[in-house]
Amino acid sequence: MPSVRAKRTTLISAIDLFCGVGGLTRGLIDEGVNVAAGVDIDEACKYPYEKNNGTTFWKKDVETLKPSAVSKRYPQGHFRVLVGCAPCQPFSKYTQGQNTQSDSKWFLLRAFARLVKQTKPDVVSMENVPELERHSIFTEFANALKELDYHVSYSVVFCPDYGVPQHRSRLVLFASKLGSIEIVRPTYKPENYRTVKEAISHLPQLRAGKVNKDDPLHRCSSLSPLNLERIQSSQPGGTWRDWPRELVADCHKAKTGKTYPSVYGRMEWNQPSPTITTQFYGFGNGRFGHPTQSRAISLREGAILQSFPENYVFVEPDGDYTMKTIGKLIGNAVPVKLGRAVGRTIVQHLKKYER
């Protein structure tokens, strides 16, 4: 099992809002931050969150969370940190062209801001999709923190800069009551970004639709005969444009479909992976084909590319390994190594003000 806690040198406790299966929590713990609780409305997150992190899952709707209950979770004498990643679907580039402003998730940042105002943590951190920065709800959130006398900084972070083997960019905000705070400097450069090969090439081979006997999470989707032919005709980094014409889908033959090359593709060994979405387990959902094997990547491979430890548990013993459910849990998670960068930033900042 993963180690549960790293040694703490400064007394810091965090509450993780919208915690999911614990990507951010795991990163904070690995950097020595005590996580008092994780809050999420999805019951499917409870087992993996608690099993891997040794802390409490609090099944609550953040919009109805009482500030007094939050404050009671913090141990006496600790710096208090409130972190979270509000569900990003309303802001994501994958919903461009859709009217998402009626989506209830749109207003979860206001619930986050309300809890900051009423609990007054020492440090706040928020992570989300880069597109959020263009929306007024984000400006409203940042201004609310400034009005509460927080020092606020935010930037779009490229995850490979912090050791995540995945082309993923995220908007990361920090706010501190104590002084200026900015994310720690990158630990990787383009010449030594972690690659797909470094991350997953050691895993046992799989055939499409099969499960590894030693790791039930190392399972992958089946392929239709047509899609098997397609992936066998695909080159790492290539597109469906490389296929014989008889294999190309009718929608891509049409003029309107020719601008969508980033589906039905293989990953490249010597590059970070594409962004892991909630549907990464499907060959036709993006460039999620294994670089050399004729299949989409497995659930375990997706989790590793999200920088979860290789033995991170997502399902109870004898539980249901539904691809859609687990794919959503993994794809929605904060990459653990980005969580570590957030944790390292907070620890280094608060050490300057150690009581």
C-alpha positions in Angstrom: 0.0 0.0 0.0 1.1 3.6 -0.5 2.8 5.3 2.5 0.2 7.3 4.4 2.1 10.2 5.9 5.4 12.0 5.4 7.1 13.6 8.4 6.0 17.2 9.1 8.3 19.9 10.1 5.8 22.7 10.2 2.3 22.2 11.7 0.0 22.6 8.7 -3.4 21.2 8.2 -5.5 21.3 5.0 -9.1 20.6 4.0 -9.5 19.6 0.4 -12.8 20.7 -1.2 -14.0 18.7 -4.3 -11.3 16.2 -3.3 -12.3 13.4 -5.7 -10.2 10.3 -5.3 -7.4 12.3 -3.7 -4.9 13.4 -6.3 -4.3 16.8 -4.6 -4.6 15.3 -1.1 -1.9 12.7 -2.0 0.4 15.4 -3.2 -0.1 17.5 -0.1 0.6 14.5 2.2 3.7 13.6 0.3 5.0 17.1 1.0 4.3 16.9 4.7 0.9 18.6 5.0 -1.6 17.0 7.3 -4.9 16.7 5.4 -7.7 16.8 8.0 -10.5 15.9 5.6 -11.5 15.7 1.9 -14.9 16.9 0.9 -16.8 15.6 -2.1 -20.4 14.8 -3.1 -19.5 11.6 -5.0 -19.7 8.5 -2.9 -17.6 6.6 -5.4 -14.6 8.6 -4.2 -14.8 7.6 -0.5 -13.1 4.2 -0.6 -10.0 5.2 -2.8 -9.7 8.5 -0.9 -9.6 7.0 2.5 -7.8 3.7 1.6 -4.8 5.5 0.0 -4.5 8.5 2.1 -5.4 7.5 5.6 -7.6 10.5 6.2 -11.4 11.2 6.4 -13.7 11.5 3.4 -16.5 13.9 4.1 -19.5 13.3 1.8 -21.0 16.8 1.6 -22.2 19.3 -1.0 -19.8 22.2 -0.7 -22.6 24.6 -1.3 -24.4 23.5 1.9 -21.2 23.0 4.0 -21.3 24.9 7.3 -18.2 27.0 8.0 -18.4 26.1 11.7 -18.1 22.4 10.8 -15.1 23.2 8.6 -13.3 25.2 11.3 -13.8 22.3 13.8 -11.8 20.0 11.5 -8.6 22.0 11.8 -6.3 20.9 14.7 -5.5 23.6 17.3 -2.2 25.4 16.7 -1.8 24.4 13.0 -1.7 26.7 10.0 -5.0 26.3 8.3 -5.1 25.7 4.5 -8.2 25.4 2.3 -7.6 23.9 -1.1 -9.8 22.6 -3.9 -10.6 22.0 -7.6 -14.2 22.9 -8.3 -15.6 20.7 -11.1 -14.4 22.2 -14.3 -16.8 21.0 -17.0 -18.6 24.4 -17.4 -15.3 26.1 -18.2 -13.5 23.4 -20.2 -12.5 23.8 -23.8 -14.4 20.5 -24.4 -17.7 22.4 -23.7 -17.0 25.3 -26.1 -20.0 26.2 -28.1 -22.4 24.9 -25.4 -24.4 27.2 -23.1 -23.0 26.1 -19.7 -23.9 29.2 -17.6 -27.0 27.4 -16.3 -24.9 24.5 -15.1 -25.0 24.5 -11.3 -21.3 23.7 -11.2 -20.7 27.2 -12.5 -21.4 28.7 -9.1 -19.3 26.3 -7.0 -16.5 28.9 -6.9 -18.9 31.2 -5.1 -19.4 28.4 -2.5 -15.6 28.1 -2.2 -15.3 31.9 -1.7 -18.0 31.9 0.9 -16.1 29.3 2.9 -12.9 31.3 2.7 -14.7 34.4 3.9 -16.3 32.5 6.9 -13.4 30.3 7.9 -10.5 32.6 7.2 -7.8 30.1 6.5 -4.1 31.2 6.4 -3.6 29.9 2.9 -6.0 29.1 0.0 -5.2 27.3 -3.2 -7.5 26.6 -6.2 -6.7 24.6 -9.3 -8.8 24.4 -12.5 -8.8 24.5 -16.3 -6.9 27.4 -17.9 -10.2 28.5 -19.7 -11.6 29.5 -16.3 -9.4 32.6 -16.3 -11.4 34.1 -19.1 -14.7 33.9 -17.2 -16.1 36.6 -14.9 -16.7 34.0 -12.1 -12.9 33.6 -11.7 -12.4 37.4 -11.6 -15.1 37.5 -9.0 -13.4 34.8 -6.9 -9.9 36.4 -7.1 -11.3 39.8 -6.2 -13.3 38.4 -3.3 -10.0 37.1 -1.8 -8.3 40.4 -2.3 -11.1 42.2 -0.5 -10.5 39.8 2.4 -6.9 41.0 2.5 -5.3 38.0 0.9 -2.2 38.2 -1.2 -3.3 36.6 -4.5 -1.3 35.1 -7.4 -2.2 32.8 -10.2 -0.7 31.4 -13.3 -1.3 28.7 -16.0 1.0 25.8 -15.1 2.3 23.3 -17.6 2.2 20.0 -15.7 5.3 18.4 -17.4 7.3 21.2 -15.7 6.6 19.5 -12.4 7.1 15.9 -13.4 3.7 14.9 -14.7 4.2 12.8 -17.9 1.3 14.4 -19.6 0.6 17.5 -21.8 -1.8 19.1 -19.3 -2.1 22.8 -18.4 -3.9 24.0 -15.3 -4.7 27.3 -13.8 -3.3 27.4 -10.2 -4.2 30.1 -7.7 -2.6 30.8 -4.3 -3.8 33.3 -1.7 -2.2 34.0 1.7 -3.1 36.1 4.7 0.5 36.3 5.7 2.4 37.6 2.6 3.0 37.1 -1.1 3.0 33.6 -2.4 3.7 32.1 -5.8 4.1 28.6 -7.0 7.6 27.0 -6.7 9.8 27.0 -9.7 9.6 24.1 -12.2 11.6 21.0 -11.4 11.8 19.8 -15.0 12.7 21.3 -18.4 11.7 20.2 -21.9 14.8 18.2 -22.4 14.0 16.0 -19.4 10.2 15.9 -19.3 9.0 12.5 -18.1 7.7 10.5 -21.1 5.1 7.9 -21.8 7.9 5.4 -22.1 9.3 6.2 -18.7 5.9 6.1 -17.1 4.2 2.9 -18.5 6.6 0.9 -20.7 7.4 -1.5 -17.9 3.8 -2.7 -17.4 2.8 -6.1 -18.6 1.4 -6.3 -22.2 -2.3 -6.6 -22.7 -4.6 -7.5 -25.5 -7.7 -5.3 -26.2 -10.5 -6.1 -23.8 -8.3 -8.1 -21.3 -7.3 -7.7 -17.7 -3.9 -8.3 -16.1 -4.2 -11.1 -13.5 -2.0 -9.3 -11.0 -3.5 -5.9 -11.2 -7.3 -5.6 -11.9 -6.9 -1.9 -12.7 -4.5 -2.8 -15.6 -7.4 -3.5 -17.9 -8.4 -2.0 -21.3 -11.4 -1.6 -23.5 -12.2 -4.1 -26.2 -12.0 -3.1 -29.9 -14.3 -3.8 -32.7 -12.8 -5.5 -35.8 -12.8 -2.2 -37.6 -11.1 -0.3 -34.8 -8.5 -3.1 -34.5 -7.7 -2.6 -38.1 -7.5 1.2 -37.5 -5.1 1.0 -34.6 -2.9 -1.5 -36.5 -2.7 1.1 -39.3 -1.9 4.0 -36.8 1.6 5.3 -36.1 2.7 6.9 -32.8 1.9 10.6 -33.1 0.0 10.1 -36.3 -3.7 10.6 -37.1 -6.5 8.9 -39.0 -5.3 10.8 -42.0 -2.6 8.2 -42.3 -5.0 5.3 -42.8 -6.2 3.7 -46.0 -9.3 5.5 -47.1 -11.6 2.6 -46.5 -10.8 2.8 -42.7 -11.6 6.5 -42.4 -14.9 7.2 -40.7 -17.6 8.9 -42.9 -17.7 11.9 -40.5 -14.0 12.5 -41.1 -14.3 12.2 -44.9 -16.7 15.1 -44.8 -15.3 18.6 -45.0 -16.5 19.4 -41.5 -14.6 16.5 -40.0 -11.2 17.1 -41.5 -10.3 19.6 -38.7 -10.5 16.9 -36.0 -7.2 14.9 -36.3 -6.6 14.3 -32.6 -8.8 11.2 -32.3 -8.0 7.6 -33.2 -4.3 8.1 -32.6 -1.4 6.4 -30.7 0.7 8.1 -28.0 4.4 8.6 -28.6 6.9 6.8 -26.4 9.3 9.7 -26.2 6.8 12.5 -25.3 4.5 13.2 -22.4 1.0 11.8 -23.1 -1.9 13.9 -24.4 -4.2 15.3 -21.7 -5.9 12.5 -19.8 -9.6 13.1 -20.1 -12.5 11.2 -18.4 -12.7 9.1 -21.6 -9.0 8.2 -22.0 -9.8 4.5 -22.0 -11.4 4.7 -25.5 -9.3 4.5 -28.6 -11.7 6.8 -30.5 -11.9 9.5 -27.8 -8.5 11.1 -28.5 -4.9 10.1 -29.0 -5.2 7.3 -26.4 -3.9 4.3 -28.4 -0.9 2.5 -26.8 2.3 3.4 -28.6 3.0 -0.2 -29.7 0.2 -2.5 -28.6 -3.0 -2.7 -30.5 -5.3 -1.3 -27.8 -6.2 1.8 -25.9 -4.3 2.5 -22.7 -5.5 0.8 -19.6 -7.1 2.3 -16.5 -3.8 1.8 -14.6 -1.8 3.4 -17.4 -4.1 6.4 -17.3 -3.7 6.7 -13.5 0.1 6.5 -13.8 0.1 9.2 -16.5 -1.9 11.3 -13.9 1.1 10.6 -11.7 -0.8 8.5 -9.2 1.5 5.9 -7.4 1.4 2.6 -9.2 -0.3 0.8 -6.3 -3.0 3.4 -5.8 -6.3 1.6 -5.2 -9.5 2.8 -6.9 -12.0 0.0 -6.2 -12.9 -2.1 -3.1 -11.9 -5.7 -3.1 -14.3 -7.6 -5.4 -15.8 -4.2 -6.4 -17.1 -3.2 -9.8 -14.4 -2.1 -12.3 -16.7 -0.1 -14.6 -14.6 1.7 -17.2 -16.8 4.8 -17.4 -16.9 5.3 -13.6 -13.2 4.7 -13.0 -12.2 6.7 -16.1 -14.1 9.6 -14.7 -12.5 9.4 -11.3 -9.0 9.3 -12.8 -9.6 11.9 -15.6 -11.1 14.4 -13.1 -8.3 14.1 -10.6 -5.6 16.6 -9.9 -2.3 15.0 -11.0 -0.5 14.0 -7.9 2.8 15.6 -8.8 1.0 18.9 -9.5 -0.5 18.4 -6.0 3.0 18.0 -4.7 4.0 21.3 -6.3 1.1 23.0 -4.6 2.0 21.3 -1.2 5.7 22.3 -1.6 4.7 25.9 -2.3 2.5 26.1 0.8 5.1 24.4 3.1 7.9 26.7 1.9 5.7 29.8 2.3 4.5 28.9 5.8 7.9 28.0 7.1 8.7 31.7 6.8 6.0 32.4 9.3 6.4 29.4 11.6 4.9 30.0 15.0 
